[in-house]
């Protein structure tokens, strides 16, 4: 019993650090000063010249996404600047289980296997009424737009999985076995051109060009989101609240189980 209590205490500790991350996100979004793309570019040049190289103070931008180099999403074929895809095989398997009394029964188990995961990120511009500035999305935390969620029933034809511009040879995975393939689920998330975007990142100078990148200061977040600032703040507050409730419940239940276990000794 006390072992279960220790496990719950440990889960509460994990939730505590997750909550701290949400609170940190909330604090940094609230504290960041929003400036225009033109003012950010000027700041990048001034700091770059003063420091003699790349810098990374945190800035906040709002504008629309403008591609620098065209990118086509692998599954949907939609235009984008960043893309993340996932292909999952859904299967079922029948097996026999024997209980403590020696009775056997057949059970159908379902599961998934990830067949492919891929992500591409191209630098893009954020444009507002003052101009535009380059954004390097590498290492950023991205809130995506879901562009595809589709399930295709059945096994792949000829051992080759094909959807849109995506092709995968299954090889030995296509061989028949105990697990029966129900179908394949295709998911895709993108950052589409001309979509409103919020960027919280570091002002930098790369190759003499002003840009937004990961802040140099440790602990500073780098966020690219298709949500509004208000939606980001509301989500962080809501997550922090529910994490606090779950954390408190885990700690209370864990302590109760530990005390109960000690009293039974």
C-alpha positions as CSV (number, residue, x, y, z in Angstrom):
1,X,0.0,0.0,0.0
2,X,2.8,2.4,0.9
3,X,4.5,1.6,-2.4
4,X,1.4,2.9,-4.3
5,X,1.6,6.0,-2.1
6,X,5.2,6.7,-3.0
7,X,4.3,6.2,-6.7
8,X,1.5,8.8,-6.4
9,X,3.8,11.2,-4.6
10,X,6.3,10.8,-7.5
11,X,3.5,11.5,-10.0
12,X,2.7,14.6,-8.1
13,X,6.3,15.8,-8.3
14,X,6.2,15.3,-12.1
15,X,3.0,17.3,-12.3
16,X,4.6,20.0,-10.2
17,X,7.4,20.5,-12.8
18,X,4.9,20.4,-15.7
19,X,2.9,23.1,-14.0
20,X,6.0,25.2,-13.4
21,X,6.6,25.0,-17.2
22,X,3.1,26.3,-17.9
23,X,3.5,29.1,-15.4
24,X,6.8,30.0,-17.0
25,X,5.1,30.2,-20.4
26,X,2.4,32.3,-18.9
27,X,4.9,34.7,-17.2
28,X,7.0,35.1,-20.3
29,X,4.1,35.8,-22.7
30,X,2.8,38.4,-20.2
31,X,6.2,40.0,-19.7
32,X,7.2,40.2,-23.4
33,X,6.9,43.6,-25.0
34,X,5.3,43.5,-28.4
35,X,7.1,45.5,-31.1
36,X,6.7,45.8,-34.8
37,X,8.7,43.9,-37.4
38,X,10.5,47.1,-38.5
39,X,11.5,47.9,-34.9
40,X,12.6,44.3,-34.3
41,X,14.8,44.4,-37.4
42,X,16.4,47.6,-36.2
43,X,16.9,46.1,-32.7
44,X,18.6,43.1,-34.3
45,X,21.1,45.3,-36.2
46,X,21.8,47.5,-33.2
47,X,22.4,44.6,-30.8
48,X,24.4,42.7,-33.4
49,X,26.7,45.6,-34.1
50,X,27.1,46.3,-30.4
51,X,27.8,42.8,-29.3
52,X,29.8,41.9,-32.4
53,X,27.7,38.8,-33.3
54,X,24.4,37.0,-32.8
55,X,22.3,38.0,-29.8
56,X,19.1,36.8,-28.3
57,X,16.9,39.1,-26.2
58,X,13.3,38.0,-26.1
59,X,10.7,39.8,-28.3
60,X,7.1,39.3,-29.2
61,X,5.6,39.7,-32.7
62,X,2.2,39.4,-34.3
63,X,1.6,39.3,-38.0
64,X,1.0,36.9,-40.9
65,X,3.1,34.1,-42.3
66,X,4.9,34.8,-45.6
67,X,6.9,32.1,-47.3
68,X,10.6,32.6,-48.2
69,X,10.8,29.3,-49.9
70,X,7.8,27.3,-51.1
71,X,7.1,24.1,-49.3
72,X,4.4,21.5,-50.1
73,X,2.9,19.3,-47.4
74,X,3.6,15.7,-48.0
75,X,0.2,14.2,-47.4
76,X,-2.4,16.9,-48.3
77,X,-0.3,18.8,-50.9
78,X,-1.2,22.1,-49.2
79,X,1.2,25.1,-49.3
80,X,3.0,25.7,-46.0
81,X,6.3,26.8,-44.4
82,X,6.5,24.0,-41.8
83,X,5.0,20.6,-41.9
84,X,4.7,17.6,-39.5
85,X,3.3,14.2,-40.6
86,X,2.5,10.9,-39.0
87,X,1.3,7.6,-40.5
88,X,0.0,5.0,-38.0
89,X,-1.1,1.4,-38.6
90,X,-4.2,0.3,-36.6
91,X,-4.5,-3.4,-36.0
92,X,-6.3,-6.0,-34.0
93,X,-5.2,-9.4,-32.6
94,X,-7.1,-12.3,-31.1
95,X,-5.5,-14.1,-28.2
96,X,-6.4,-16.5,-25.5
97,X,-6.2,-15.6,-21.8
98,X,-6.3,-17.9,-18.8
99,X,-7.6,-16.7,-15.5
100,X,-6.5,-17.9,-12.0
101,X,-9.1,-20.7,-12.1
102,X,-7.8,-22.1,-15.3
103,X,-10.6,-20.9,-17.5
104,X,-9.6,-19.7,-21.0
105,X,-11.3,-17.0,-23.0
106,X,-10.6,-15.4,-26.3
107,X,-9.8,-11.6,-26.2
108,X,-9.5,-9.2,-29.0
109,X,-6.8,-6.6,-28.5
110,X,-6.3,-3.5,-30.6
111,X,-3.2,-1.4,-31.0
112,X,-1.2,0.9,-33.2
113,X,2.2,1.0,-34.8
114,X,3.8,4.2,-36.0
115,X,5.0,3.6,-39.6
116,X,6.4,7.0,-40.4
117,X,7.0,10.4,-38.7
118,X,8.5,13.3,-40.5
119,X,8.9,17.1,-39.9
120,X,10.2,19.8,-42.2
121,X,10.8,23.5,-41.2
122,X,11.7,26.2,-43.6
123,X,12.6,29.8,-42.5
124,X,9.7,32.2,-43.3
125,X,8.8,35.8,-42.8
126,X,6.4,37.4,-40.4
127,X,4.8,40.5,-41.9
128,X,2.9,43.3,-40.2
129,X,1.9,46.8,-41.2
130,X,5.5,48.0,-40.7
131,X,7.3,45.4,-42.8
132,X,8.6,41.9,-42.4
133,X,11.3,40.0,-40.6
134,X,12.7,36.5,-41.0
135,X,11.9,33.7,-38.6
136,X,14.1,30.6,-38.2
137,X,11.6,27.9,-36.8
138,X,14.3,25.4,-35.8
139,X,14.0,24.4,-32.1
140,X,10.7,26.4,-31.7
141,X,7.7,25.1,-29.8
142,X,5.0,25.2,-32.5
143,X,1.2,25.3,-32.2
144,X,0.1,23.8,-35.6
145,X,-2.9,23.9,-37.8
146,X,-4.3,20.4,-38.4
147,X,-4.5,19.9,-42.1
148,X,-5.3,16.2,-42.3
149,X,-6.8,13.5,-40.1
150,X,-7.9,10.6,-42.3
151,X,-8.3,6.8,-41.8
152,X,-8.0,4.5,-44.8
153,X,-9.3,1.0,-44.0
154,X,-7.6,-2.2,-45.3
155,X,-4.1,-3.4,-45.9
156,X,-1.6,-1.7,-48.2
157,X,-1.7,-2.9,-51.8
158,X,1.4,-4.8,-53.0
159,X,3.2,-4.0,-49.7
160,X,3.5,-0.4,-50.6
161,X,1.8,2.4,-48.6
162,X,0.9,5.4,-50.7
163,X,-1.1,8.6,-49.9
164,X,-0.7,11.9,-51.7
165,X,3.1,12.5,-52.1
166,X,3.9,9.9,-49.4
167,X,5.2,6.4,-50.4
168,X,6.5,3.7,-48.0
169,X,7.6,0.2,-48.8
170,X,6.4,-2.0,-45.9
171,X,8.8,-4.9,-46.6
172,X,8.5,-7.6,-43.9
173,X,5.8,-5.5,-42.1
174,X,3.4,-6.4,-44.9
175,X,3.7,-10.1,-44.3
176,X,0.6,-11.8,-42.8
177,X,0.7,-12.6,-39.1
178,X,-1.4,-12.8,-36.0
179,X,-2.2,-9.1,-36.1
180,X,-4.8,-8.1,-38.7
181,X,-4.4,-4.6,-40.2
182,X,-7.6,-2.6,-39.8
183,X,-6.2,0.3,-41.8
184,X,-3.9,3.3,-41.7
185,X,-4.4,6.7,-40.2
186,X,-2.8,9.8,-41.8
187,X,-2.2,12.9,-39.7
188,X,-0.7,16.1,-40.9
189,X,-0.1,19.5,-39.2
190,X,1.2,22.7,-41.0
191,X,1.9,26.4,-40.7
192,X,0.1,27.8,-43.8
193,X,1.0,31.0,-45.6
194,X,-1.0,34.1,-44.9
195,X,-2.2,32.7,-41.6
196,X,-2.1,35.0,-38.5
197,X,0.8,34.0,-36.3
198,X,2.2,34.9,-32.8
199,X,6.0,34.6,-32.3
200,X,7.8,34.8,-28.9
201,X,11.5,34.4,-29.6
202,X,15.0,36.0,-29.6
203,X,16.1,38.9,-31.8
204,X,19.2,37.8,-33.6
205,X,21.5,38.7,-36.5
206,X,22.3,35.7,-38.8
207,X,24.7,36.3,-41.7
208,X,24.0,40.0,-41.3
209,X,20.2,39.5,-41.7
210,X,17.8,40.4,-38.8
211,X,15.8,37.4,-37.7
212,X,13.9,35.7,-34.9
213,X,15.4,32.5,-33.5
214,X,15.8,30.7,-30.2
215,X,16.8,33.1,-27.4
216,X,20.4,32.8,-26.3
217,X,19.4,33.2,-22.6
218,X,18.7,29.9,-20.9
219,X,15.2,29.3,-19.9
220,X,13.6,31.7,-22.4
221,X,10.9,30.1,-24.5
222,X,10.7,30.1,-28.3
223,X,7.1,29.9,-29.3
224,X,5.4,30.0,-32.8
225,X,1.7,29.8,-32.6
226,X,-1.3,30.1,-34.9
227,X,-3.4,31.0,-31.7
228,X,-3.9,34.5,-30.5
229,X,-2.0,35.8,-27.5
230,X,-5.3,35.7,-25.5
231,X,-5.9,32.1,-26.4
232,X,-2.3,31.1,-25.4
233,X,-2.7,32.8,-22.1
234,X,-6.1,31.2,-21.4
235,X,-4.7,27.8,-22.3
236,X,-1.7,28.2,-20.0
237,X,-3.9,29.4,-17.1
238,X,-6.3,26.5,-17.6
239,X,-3.5,23.9,-17.8
240,X,-1.8,25.3,-14.7
241,X,-5.1,25.2,-12.8
242,X,-5.9,21.5,-13.6
243,X,-2.3,20.5,-13.0
244,X,-2.5,22.1,-9.6
245,X,-5.7,20.1,-8.8
246,X,-4.2,16.8,-10.1
247,X,-1.0,17.4,-8.2
248,X,-2.8,18.1,-4.9
249,X,-5.0,15.0,-5.3
250,X,-1.9,12.8,-6.0
251,X,0.0,14.1,-3.0
252,X,-3.1,13.8,-0.7
253,X,-3.8,10.3,-1.8
254,X,-0.2,9.3,-1.7
255,X,0.3,10.5,1.9
256,X,-2.9,8.8,2.9
257,X,-1.8,5.5,1.5
258,X,1.7,5.8,3.1
259,X,0.2,6.5,6.5
260,X,-2.3,3.6,6.1
261,X,0.5,1.3,5.1
262,X,2.6,2.3,8.1
263,X,-0.3,2.0,10.5
264,X,-1.0,-1.6,9.3
265,X,2.5,-2.7,10.2
